[in-house]
Amino acid sequence: MEDLPEHPDFLWRNPEPRRHYDVVVVGGGGHGLATAYYLARNHGITNVAVLERGWLAGGNMARNTTIIRSNYLWEESAGIYEHALKLWETLEDDLGYPLLFSQRGVLNLAHSLQDVRDSVRRVHANRLCGVDAEWLEPEQVKEVCPIISISPDVRYPVLGATYQPRAGIAKHDYVAWGFARAADALGVDLIQHCEVTGIDVAGGRVVGLQTTRGPISAGRVALSAAGHTSVLAAMVGLPMPLSSHPLQALVSELLEPVHPTVVMSNAVHVYVSQAHKGELVMGAGIDAYNAYTQRGALHVIERQMSAALELFPVFARAHVLRTWGGIVDVTPDASAIVGPTPVEGLFVNCGWGTGGFKATPGVGWCYAHTVATGEPHELNAPFRLDRFTTGALIDEHGAAAVAH
């Protein structure tokens, strides 16, 4: 049996916050921890603090479903997600920590003629961007995932699927612990139970933060708080084009290995994988209402289970072990915001919707570059905040319609 990582309490220091840091990262999830790590490793900036109002990776990082892929429609999205996927492929060696990264492939199902057209278009777009992508006919889908039903006598018959063989899953807790351990070893302070209550600005420039553990001055502040970014930005009077929604998921009891890949369906709004321990991991689309609650409505779970059983009748007798919810921040064009703000020295990384986990190393790399140099990395330059005034939108609604 594979050796499990040591308990996280022994992986990093729990220091008292200093009164000044060159960079303060707000948000101790995957993106915040990755940003701090790459600030130290790539740019030599080690006087860095990560502030987390709860415990490290206790927010959305612990409430996602770990799918990793890069087969997005537009060149801008494919670029940053493919950069992330390439980093995932060597991340265990880089961090010196097991992540249970498994490149088992991801199937995106098509259930209508329009689905087929859109999916084939995305395959061609992916190939033009150097992303591995294939179109599979129903019988080929069955070869990749033998337990899926391709019967034509259902509400949403499987007419084919896109397939990215290099895609897969990883263990989200281990990813967070690996980044935290590596960042701490480079001198980054990880400050838990430290809520930001105010952002200090003088002469149009950020100068520090008010927190529940005292004031902290900062040369630069990098917000990376997912669904609560709009709350933080409001502290400096900065409106953000974000709406926050609950996002639900669930796991089953432990089962023998039966599901060899990841299956996603926009039309029936469900996705299913099987974790390393054996539980089925299922998710659906976001709840329609706006909220900061980490729970969702029952009818979403009911529809999700109905869709899953139509695709996988073999799961009919499986029992749900637990359900949970996270908070996703969604932009009008379903793409992230990564870059500087009108407040000098204040940066934002938000709006990843349901796709934040897979971007973790890629956005950490690019966001660290942006914060360190003051200018966006070429991969996140298209994701600037001002695109909502210039009109240079990156509309990924088609590739991001289901939680993933």
Summary of the structure (lengths in Angstrom):
residues: 404
radius of gyration: 20.7
end to end distance: 29.1
largest distance: 66.3
contacts: 1463
relative contact order: 0.20
helix: 32%
strand: 26%
